[in-house]
Amino acid sequence: MTDLGKRVGVMYDRDWAPEGLPDFARAVERLGVDDLWVVEDLEWAGSIASAATALAVTEGLRVGIGIAPAPLRNPALLAMELAALARMFPGRLTAGIGHGVREWMVKVGVAPRSPLALLEETVTAVRGLLRGEEVSLDGREVRLDAVRLVHPPAVVPPVVAGVVRPRSLELAGRVADGAIIAEGHGPADLAAALGHMERGRRTDARPSLTVFAFLCVEDDPARLEATVGPALAGHGEWLGRPAEQVFAATGTATEAAARVRELWAAGADTVVLRAVGPEPLRQVEAAVGALRAGESG
């Protein structure tokens, strides 16, 4: 963990070419961030290959999968892949699993009858297998008959749910180690999400909260709007809110750092920055530097 008290991570954007990942991973580790998160969206890059690559070329960086769609991933196979990574790189992996975008799941013929049941059964099965348990499950969507991993990891990686809606957040609090909240959600959204997770919680352990956030470090307001404005507008359409209500860490480095701190103060354990625009490493370096300067000040 950095000296900032909470974790700060960086996303390897899905639109960046996969062959650029090794150098990017090494670079963000040198900048002193805690996490690198890789993406699994249909037709882009696979998360297991990306996570394995990032882990192999770095020394201590934690790598997060954000997120593997449950309909695309048989839970036994997913647990096998995660266990292998966790054994080779103990303590450095976090696995995110989500519903998957329904239109994409329909496109490849794997849309479930009950997305909620599939996610809950997948997370439950994967966590049990990673703990070395024999798992049998006759669920609505998942069926396993006495499956046990031969090589379960000694250090079990956290399995978190990438979710947005209230029932799914309750599910995350009930069966996962935490939740991942998508870009654009601000402090008020986080407070509501934590409330839903708390309603689902069945153990003494507090579930973790990871939040993705757009980052654009730019001093000139006109260039800032031209660079990040289209991304916020497009994401606002997905969220069903106007662009000005899409939370983002933007502006000068100091302003961007202040926005990250707002998310930490609202309950985020980890803020993962998704850089928009040119020179993403420069932007990350500026934001992390401003966070450290604020801490020392």
Backbone torsions as a table, in degrees:
resi	resn	phi	psi	omega
1	MET	NA	144.6	175.9
2	THR	-66.6	178.8	178.1
3	ASP	-87.1	20.8	-174.4
4	LEU	-95.6	-3.0	179.7
5	GLY	90.3	-38.2	174.7
6	LYS	-123.4	171.6	-174.5
7	ARG	-92.6	145.9	172.5
8	VAL	-127.3	132.5	-178.7
9	GLY	-126.5	175.6	179.5
10	VAL	-134.3	139.9	175.9
11	MET	-93.6	138.5	167.0
12	TYR	-88.7	105.9	-170.6
13	ASP	-60.1	142.8	-177.2
14	ARG	-62.7	-25.1	-177.9
15	ASP	-81.8	-9.5	178.1
16	TRP	-82.5	141.7	-175.6
17	ALA	-60.9	137.6	-178.2
18	PRO	-56.6	-34.0	-176.9
19	GLU	-67.8	-13.3	176.4
20	GLY	-84.3	-8.2	-175.4
21	LEU	-62.6	-45.0	-176.8
22	PRO	-57.5	-47.8	-179.7
23	ASP	-65.9	-38.1	179.2
24	PHE	-63.9	-43.5	-179.7
25	ALA	-61.1	-44.6	178.1
26	ARG	-61.7	-40.8	-176.9
27	ALA	-66.7	-44.2	-178.3
28	VAL	-70.4	-29.1	175.0
29	GLU	-65.5	-40.3	177.2
30	ARG	-63.5	-30.1	178.0
31	LEU	-73.1	-13.3	175.2
32	GLY	89.2	18.1	175.5
33	VAL	-75.0	163.1	-177.3
34	ASP	-85.0	-40.5	-169.4
35	ASP	-129.5	151.8	163.3
36	LEU	-124.6	127.1	-179.0
37	TRP	-111.0	132.1	178.0
38	VAL	-107.3	158.6	-169.8
39	VAL	-113.6	146.1	170.5
40	GLU	-129.2	95.1	173.3
41	ASP	-116.6	143.4	-176.5
42	LEU	-55.5	131.0	177.2
43	GLU	82.6	-2.7	174.3
44	TRP	-95.1	-118.1	-176.9
45	ALA	-118.2	152.3	178.4
46	GLY	-77.9	139.6	-173.6
47	SER	-75.0	-33.7	-177.4
48	ILE	-67.4	-45.6	177.1
49	ALA	-61.8	-41.5	-179.3
50	SER	-66.4	-45.1	179.8
51	ALA	-63.3	-42.9	179.7
52	ALA	-60.5	-41.9	179.9
53	THR	-63.6	-48.6	-178.5
54	ALA	-62.5	-39.9	177.9
55	LEU	-64.8	-40.3	-174.6
56	ALA	-69.8	-29.1	-175.0
57	VAL	-98.0	2.5	178.7
58	THR	-123.4	170.3	-174.4
59	GLU	-104.1	-44.1	-175.3
60	GLY	-134.9	0.2	-178.1
61	LEU	-62.3	135.4	171.3
62	ARG	-83.5	136.7	-178.2
63	VAL	-115.4	129.2	179.8
64	GLY	-112.2	142.8	174.5
65	ILE	-98.7	116.9	-174.6
66	GLY	-136.2	87.4	1.4
67	ILE	-142.2	157.7	176.1
68	ALA	-83.9	122.4	179.2
69	PRO	-70.6	124.7	-178.9
70	ALA	-55.7	-39.3	-178.8
71	PRO	-63.9	-25.9	-178.7
72	LEU	-85.8	-12.8	-168.6
73	ARG	-122.9	109.3	170.4
74	ASN	-59.2	130.6	-173.6
75	PRO	-62.2	-32.8	178.3
76	ALA	-67.2	-45.4	179.2
77	LEU	-66.1	-41.9	178.7
78	LEU	-60.8	-43.4	178.1
79	ALA	-62.6	-38.6	177.4
80	MET	-61.4	-44.9	-180.0
81	GLU	-64.3	-45.8	-179.0
82	LEU	-65.3	-40.0	179.7
83	ALA	-62.7	-41.2	178.7
84	ALA	-61.3	-46.3	178.8
85	LEU	-63.7	-41.9	-177.8
86	ALA	-66.9	-31.4	176.7
87	ARG	-74.2	-38.5	-179.6
88	MET	-75.9	-28.8	-176.9
89	PHE	-134.0	67.6	-172.6
90	PRO	-60.9	136.6	176.2
91	GLY	77.1	8.8	-173.8
92	ARG	-120.3	12.0	-175.0
93	LEU	-125.7	138.0	167.1
94	THR	-127.7	131.5	-174.9
95	ALA	-109.9	119.0	175.4
96	GLY	-99.6	135.6	177.5
97	ILE	-129.0	138.2	-179.1
98	GLY	-138.8	-176.7	-179.2
99	HIS	-69.7	-30.0	-168.6
100	GLY	81.8	146.6	177.0
101	VAL	-69.5	122.6	-171.0
102	ARG	-57.9	-42.2	180.0
103	GLU	-58.3	-37.3	178.3
104	TRP	-71.2	-38.5	180.0
105	MET	-66.6	-37.1	174.6
106	VAL	-62.7	-39.3	-176.9
107	LYS	-58.8	-33.3	-178.5
108	VAL	-108.8	12.5	171.4
109	GLY	74.1	27.7	-178.0
110	VAL	-124.9	14.9	-179.6
111	ALA	-62.6	127.1	-177.3
112	PRO	-79.3	160.9	172.8
113	ARG	-68.7	-39.2	-179.5
114	SER	-130.0	97.9	178.9
115	PRO	-57.6	-37.4	179.6
116	LEU	-64.3	-45.6	179.2
117	ALA	-63.2	-42.2	-179.2
118	LEU	-61.8	-45.2	-178.8
119	LEU	-65.5	-44.8	-179.3
120	GLU	-63.4	-43.8	-178.8
121	GLU	-69.3	-36.0	178.7
122	THR	-67.3	-48.3	179.9
123	VAL	-61.8	-43.7	179.7
124	THR	-60.9	-45.3	-178.8
125	ALA	-66.7	-45.5	-178.1
126	VAL	-63.0	-44.5	-180.0
127	ARG	-64.1	-41.3	177.9
128	GLY	-62.8	-43.9	179.0
129	LEU	-63.8	-41.0	179.5
130	LEU	-65.8	-27.3	176.3
131	ARG	-79.6	-1.0	179.0
132	GLY	87.0	12.4	-178.1
133	GLU	-82.7	155.8	167.8
134	GLU	-84.0	123.1	-172.8
135	VAL	-112.3	123.9	169.0
136	SER	-122.2	132.1	-176.4
137	LEU	-148.2	123.3	175.0
138	ASP	-116.5	78.0	-173.5
139	GLY	-99.0	-172.5	177.8
140	ARG	-70.0	-31.2	-175.2
141	GLU	-124.5	-25.6	-174.6
142	VAL	-118.3	133.9	176.6
143	ARG	-131.6	119.6	176.5
144	LEU	-130.5	139.9	-177.6
145	ASP	-122.7	97.3	175.1
146	ALA	54.9	54.9	178.6
147	VAL	-95.8	132.6	177.1
148	ARG	-141.9	135.3	178.4
149	LEU	-73.1	137.4	175.0
150	VAL	-72.6	-35.4	-177.9
151	HIS	-122.9	69.2	175.8
152	PRO	-69.0	154.2	-177.9
153	PRO	-76.8	146.6	174.7
154	ALA	-71.3	-36.4	175.6
155	VAL	-106.5	107.3	-174.5
156	VAL	-77.4	123.3	-179.3
157	PRO	-73.5	147.2	174.6
158	PRO	-62.8	141.7	174.5
159	VAL	-116.2	115.7	-174.9
160	VAL	-117.8	155.6	-176.9
161	ALA	-104.0	126.4	175.3
162	GLY	-87.7	99.9	-170.2
163	VAL	-141.0	165.5	-178.5
164	VAL	-130.7	-46.1	-170.0
165	ARG	-79.8	156.9	-174.2
166	PRO	-54.1	-47.5	-177.8
167	ARG	-64.9	-35.3	178.4
168	SER	-71.0	-36.2	176.3
169	LEU	-66.4	-38.4	174.0
170	GLU	-61.7	-40.7	176.5
171	LEU	-58.1	-44.2	179.3
172	ALA	-60.3	-42.1	178.3
173	GLY	-66.8	-26.8	-175.8
174	ARG	-83.8	-42.6	-169.1
175	VAL	-123.5	-11.5	-176.4
176	ALA	-107.7	173.7	175.8
177	ASP	-84.6	-5.6	-179.6
178	GLY	165.6	-167.7	-177.8
179	ALA	-136.2	155.1	171.1
180	ILE	-113.6	129.3	178.8
181	ILE	-107.3	133.1	-174.9
182	ALA	-70.6	166.6	178.4
183	GLU	-55.8	151.0	174.0
184	GLY	96.8	-9.5	-177.8
185	HIS	-92.9	129.8	-177.1
186	GLY	-101.8	-170.0	-175.9
187	PRO	-55.1	-42.0	179.9
188	ALA	-64.8	-38.3	177.0
189	ASP	-62.9	-39.2	-179.1
190	LEU	-66.8	-39.3	177.9
191	ALA	-61.0	-42.8	178.5
192	ALA	-65.8	-41.7	-179.9
193	ALA	-62.1	-42.7	179.1
194	LEU	-63.3	-35.4	176.9
195	GLY	-63.9	-42.7	178.1
196	HIS	-65.1	-42.3	179.2
197	MET	-63.6	-38.7	179.8
198	GLU	-64.3	-36.9	178.2
199	ARG	-63.8	-29.5	-179.8
200	GLY	-87.5	-15.6	-170.8
201	ARG	-65.4	134.2	-179.4
202	ARG	-120.3	0.3	-179.0
203	THR	-125.0	172.2	177.9
204	ASP	-74.5	-21.4	-176.5
205	ALA	-73.5	128.8	177.0
206	ARG	-76.3	126.0	178.1
207	PRO	-67.9	146.3	-179.4
208	SER	-78.9	160.3	177.7
209	LEU	-132.2	117.0	176.0
210	THR	-109.5	134.4	-176.8
211	VAL	-125.7	127.6	172.3
212	PHE	-85.4	144.4	-179.6
213	ALA	-146.7	133.7	172.7
214	PHE	-62.7	141.8	176.8
215	LEU	-125.6	130.9	170.9
216	CYS	-147.5	106.8	-179.9
217	VAL	-96.1	110.8	-177.2
218	GLU	-154.8	125.2	-177.0
219	ASP	-77.3	-31.2	-176.7
220	ASP	-84.6	118.6	-176.0
221	PRO	-59.2	-36.9	-179.0
222	ALA	-68.6	-43.8	178.0
223	ARG	-66.7	-36.2	177.9
224	LEU	-59.9	-48.6	-178.7
225	GLU	-63.9	-41.3	-179.9
226	ALA	-65.8	-31.3	-176.5
227	THR	-81.3	-51.3	-171.1
228	VAL	-99.2	-18.4	-176.3
229	GLY	-54.1	-49.8	-179.9
230	PRO	-60.6	-37.9	179.7
231	ALA	-65.5	-41.5	-179.8
232	LEU	-69.3	-37.3	178.3
233	ALA	-65.1	-45.2	179.2
234	GLY	-64.0	-39.9	180.0
235	HIS	-70.9	-33.6	177.4
236	GLY	-60.9	-36.7	176.9
237	GLU	-61.6	-40.5	179.0
238	TRP	-66.7	-38.7	-178.8
239	LEU	-80.3	-17.0	-176.3
240	GLY	76.2	34.9	178.8
241	ARG	-142.2	154.1	179.3
242	PRO	-64.5	156.9	-175.1
243	ALA	-57.0	-35.9	-177.6
244	GLU	-68.7	-13.0	177.2
245	GLN	-100.5	5.9	175.9
246	VAL	-86.8	113.3	-176.0
247	PHE	-69.0	137.2	179.1
248	ALA	-154.8	152.6	175.3
249	ALA	-93.6	94.7	-172.8
250	THR	-134.3	166.8	179.1
251	GLY	104.3	-150.7	175.2
252	THR	-65.8	167.1	178.9
253	ALA	-58.7	-40.0	179.4
254	THR	-64.5	-41.8	179.5
255	GLU	-66.3	-42.0	178.5
256	ALA	-62.7	-42.3	179.3
257	ALA	-63.0	-38.3	178.8
258	ALA	-62.7	-36.8	178.3
259	ARG	-66.8	-39.1	176.0
260	VAL	-61.0	-42.6	-179.7
261	ARG	-64.7	-31.3	175.6
262	GLU	-61.4	-40.6	179.4
263	LEU	-68.8	-41.3	175.4
264	TRP	-59.1	-46.4	-178.0
265	ALA	-63.4	-28.3	-179.2
266	ALA	-82.3	-3.4	175.2
267	GLY	121.5	-1.5	178.3
268	ALA	-70.8	132.9	174.0
269	ASP	-84.3	-34.5	179.7
270	THR	-135.6	132.5	172.1
271	VAL	-111.7	122.9	-177.9
272	VAL	-106.4	118.6	-174.4
273	LEU	-89.1	128.6	176.2
274	ARG	-109.6	99.7	-173.5
275	ALA	-71.2	135.0	178.6
276	VAL	-116.7	132.6	177.7
277	GLY	100.1	-173.9	-174.2
278	PRO	-71.8	159.0	174.7
279	GLU	52.1	61.0	-178.6
280	PRO	-59.4	-35.7	179.9
281	LEU	-67.4	-37.0	175.6
282	ARG	-61.4	-42.3	-179.6
283	GLN	-64.2	-44.4	179.3
284	VAL	-62.6	-45.0	179.8
285	GLU	-59.7	-42.4	-179.6
286	ALA	-65.0	-44.4	-178.4
287	ALA	-66.1	-44.6	179.7
288	VAL	-65.9	-39.0	176.8
289	GLY	-61.0	-41.3	178.7
290	ALA	-67.9	-36.7	175.7
291	LEU	-61.7	-42.8	-179.7
292	ARG	-68.5	-39.2	179.0
293	ALA	-63.2	-39.9	178.2
294	GLY	-65.1	-37.1	178.7
295	GLU	-66.1	-43.8	-178.4
296	SER	-71.7	-26.3	179.3
297	GLY	-76.2	NA	NA
